[in-house]
Amino acid sequence: MSAPTADGSAAAVVCSREFMESNGMQNKAVEIIAQQIVTDLPSSFDHSFLDLAGVAMARKAAADCYRSAGLTPSDVNVLEVHDCFSCNELRGEAGKRQVYGASIALQHNFGIGGADVVTMYRKYKPQFRQQLHAKL
């Protein structure tokens, strides 16, 4: 399943840390700590199905994202490929798919439309306040 059952509409509340804290949203908050996009590389057209599908782009985008966030693959608790619901894991709302104690997630859209987007999320915790390495 790539999406939880949904009916109706959705919204992303993008706000400052001060707004989130003053309105008691800490339990549901998820920070985007790094995001990278890589478009078609010259190797994308070298007659390799994997490269045509975006594998080299995914590797580069992920490496750039880890570097930007100051993290490594061993720091990641949840990984999703072409899915946009890792936030549910970090919020504790993933039901049977819940990863206990998850606090960092990596998500990417694999080769969609000639681009690879990799995003690193982190569950909001007050102790992370001074530890953010990413510059978006």
DAHUPE-V260812 format. One record per run of one state. SS is the DSSP state (~ for helix, > for strand, _ for the rest). FROM is the first residue (numbers start at 0). TO is the last residue. Records with the same first field share a line. If there is no record, write none. Layout:
BEGIN
SS=FROM-TO, FROM-TO
END
This chain:
BEGIN
_=0-15, 22-24, 28-28, 39-40, 45-47, 52-53, 69-71, 75-76, 81-84, 91-93, 97-102, 109-110, 123-124, 128-135
~=16-21, 25-27, 41-44, 48-51, 54-68, 72-74, 85-90, 94-96, 111-113, 125-127
>=29-38, 77-80, 103-108, 114-122
END
